[in-house]
């Protein structure tokens, strides 16, 4: 039986205009009943993403330097396989990960965001934030914008739900050798 608790992910979207571009910002939040260091460690396991996050199909590490990692990710977006190069800046002391797509896939011009991990009484609150804009102002791209919003929403909900499930099963995973905790 599949554990479908995706409704536990809260989300909202805002739009702003900056430098003539229409920016969309999304927030996806979930609370996981585990301590921040444990949740952060599992989410920070970049090579393990294909095992943890359902949309992620492959990760190729291109370069690591301190807390900064450049990598190619291949993932499903609206049931279409896409690939892009991203850079992550991991701040382990503040439990924060900033990311930016260095080679976004069309029709994106820019995709960036932050994973925030905050201690709350129930465990860990994750605020997974995306900011993005399209490569064109063409009103005909409205359907592409909607498709991107659907993909960001669907993938973020799937990823946060899967992370919650992995964290809740972390002791079992550790016994099986799937994760270092």
C-alpha positions as CSV (number, residue, x, y, z in Angstrom):
1,X,0.0,0.0,0.0
2,X,1.3,3.4,-1.0
3,X,1.4,6.0,1.8
4,X,-0.2,9.1,0.2
5,X,0.1,12.0,2.6
6,X,0.8,14.6,0.0
7,X,-2.0,16.8,1.5
8,X,0.3,17.5,4.4
9,X,2.4,19.7,2.1
10,X,1.2,23.3,2.2
11,X,1.9,25.5,-0.8
12,X,1.2,28.9,-2.2
13,X,2.4,31.0,-5.2
14,X,3.0,34.8,-5.7
15,X,3.9,36.9,-8.7
16,X,6.0,40.0,-8.8
17,X,7.4,42.3,-11.6
18,X,11.1,43.0,-11.4
19,X,13.2,44.7,-14.1
20,X,10.3,44.2,-16.5
21,X,10.1,40.4,-15.9
22,X,7.3,38.6,-14.3
23,X,8.7,36.4,-11.5
24,X,6.8,33.6,-9.9
25,X,7.7,32.5,-6.4
26,X,6.4,29.3,-4.8
27,X,6.6,28.0,-1.3
28,X,6.1,24.4,-0.4
29,X,6.1,23.6,3.4
30,X,6.1,20.4,5.3
31,X,6.7,19.5,9.0
32,X,8.7,16.3,9.6
33,X,8.7,14.7,13.1
34,X,12.4,14.4,13.2
35,X,15.3,16.7,14.4
36,X,16.7,19.2,11.9
37,X,20.2,17.7,11.7
38,X,18.7,14.3,10.7
39,X,16.4,15.7,8.1
40,X,19.0,18.1,6.7
41,X,21.6,15.2,6.4
42,X,19.2,13.1,4.3
43,X,18.1,16.0,2.1
44,X,21.8,17.0,1.6
45,X,22.7,13.5,0.3
46,X,22.9,14.6,-3.4
47,X,24.0,11.3,-4.8
48,X,21.1,9.6,-3.0
49,X,18.4,11.8,-4.6
50,X,17.3,9.3,-7.2
51,X,16.5,6.9,-4.4
52,X,14.7,9.5,-2.3
53,X,13.0,11.9,-4.6
54,X,10.6,10.3,-7.2
55,X,11.0,12.9,-9.9
56,X,14.8,12.7,-9.8
57,X,16.2,10.1,-12.3
58,X,19.9,10.8,-12.1
59,X,22.5,13.0,-10.6
60,X,26.0,13.7,-12.0
61,X,28.4,15.6,-9.8
62,X,30.4,18.0,-12.0
63,X,32.4,19.9,-9.4
64,X,32.6,20.2,-5.6
65,X,34.4,23.0,-3.8
66,X,33.7,23.5,-0.1
67,X,29.9,23.9,0.4
68,X,29.3,24.6,-3.4
69,X,28.4,21.8,-5.7
70,X,27.7,22.0,-9.5
71,X,25.8,19.0,-10.8
72,X,23.6,17.8,-13.7
73,X,20.2,16.6,-12.7
74,X,17.8,14.6,-14.9
75,X,14.2,14.5,-13.7
76,X,10.7,14.2,-14.7
77,X,8.7,17.4,-15.1
78,X,5.1,16.9,-16.2
79,X,6.0,13.3,-17.2
80,X,8.7,14.6,-19.5
81,X,12.3,13.8,-19.0
82,X,14.4,17.0,-18.7
83,X,18.0,17.8,-17.7
84,X,19.8,20.9,-16.4
85,X,22.9,22.0,-14.6
86,X,22.4,23.4,-11.1
87,X,24.6,24.8,-8.4
88,X,23.9,24.4,-4.7
89,X,25.4,26.4,-1.9
90,X,25.0,24.4,1.4
91,X,25.2,26.2,4.7
92,X,25.3,23.4,7.3
93,X,25.4,25.8,10.2
94,X,22.2,27.6,9.3
95,X,20.5,24.5,7.7
96,X,20.0,26.2,4.5
97,X,20.6,25.3,0.8
98,X,20.5,27.9,-2.0
99,X,20.3,26.7,-5.5
100,X,20.3,28.1,-9.0
101,X,19.9,26.5,-12.4
102,X,23.0,27.4,-14.4
103,X,21.6,25.9,-17.6
104,X,17.8,26.1,-17.2
105,X,15.7,24.1,-19.6
106,X,13.4,26.1,-21.9
107,X,11.2,28.1,-21.6
108,X,12.9,29.1,-18.2
109,X,15.2,32.1,-18.2
110,X,16.0,31.8,-14.5
111,X,15.2,29.2,-11.8
112,X,16.6,29.7,-8.3
113,X,15.5,29.1,-4.7
114,X,16.2,27.9,-1.2
115,X,15.6,25.0,1.0
116,X,15.1,26.2,4.6
117,X,15.2,23.8,7.5
118,X,13.8,25.2,10.8
119,X,13.4,23.7,14.2
120,X,9.8,23.7,15.4
121,X,8.1,22.0,18.4
122,X,6.9,19.2,16.1
123,X,10.3,18.5,14.6
124,X,11.6,20.2,11.4
125,X,9.7,22.7,9.2
126,X,11.0,22.7,5.6
127,X,10.2,25.7,3.4
128,X,11.2,24.8,-0.2
129,X,11.1,28.0,-2.2
130,X,11.4,28.5,-6.0
131,X,11.7,31.8,-7.9
132,X,11.5,31.6,-11.7
133,X,10.8,33.6,-14.8
134,X,10.3,32.7,-18.4
135,X,12.7,33.5,-21.3
136,X,10.1,35.5,-23.1
137,X,7.4,38.0,-22.3
138,X,5.2,36.6,-25.1
139,X,1.6,36.2,-23.8
140,X,1.4,33.0,-25.8
141,X,3.7,31.4,-23.3
142,X,1.0,31.6,-20.6
143,X,0.3,27.8,-21.1
144,X,4.1,27.2,-20.7
145,X,4.0,29.2,-17.5
146,X,1.1,27.1,-16.2
147,X,2.9,23.9,-17.1
148,X,6.0,25.1,-15.2
149,X,3.9,25.9,-12.2
150,X,2.2,22.5,-12.3
151,X,5.6,20.8,-12.6
152,X,7.2,22.8,-9.7
153,X,4.1,22.1,-7.5
154,X,3.9,18.4,-8.4
155,X,7.6,17.7,-8.0
156,X,8.0,19.8,-4.8
157,X,5.0,18.0,-3.2
158,X,6.4,14.6,-4.3
159,X,9.9,15.4,-3.1
160,X,8.8,16.8,0.3
161,X,6.4,13.9,0.9
162,X,9.1,11.4,0.0
163,X,11.6,13.1,2.2
164,X,9.2,12.9,5.1
165,X,8.6,9.2,4.5
166,X,12.3,8.5,4.3
167,X,13.0,10.4,7.5
168,X,10.2,8.7,9.3
169,X,11.6,5.3,8.2
170,X,15.2,6.4,8.8
171,X,16.0,3.9,11.5
172,X,14.8,1.1,9.3
173,X,16.9,2.6,6.4
174,X,19.9,2.9,8.6
175,X,19.6,-0.8,9.6
176,X,19.5,-1.7,5.9
177,X,22.4,0.6,5.1
178,X,20.6,3.1,2.8
179,X,21.5,6.2,4.7
180,X,24.2,7.5,7.0
181,X,22.6,9.1,10.0
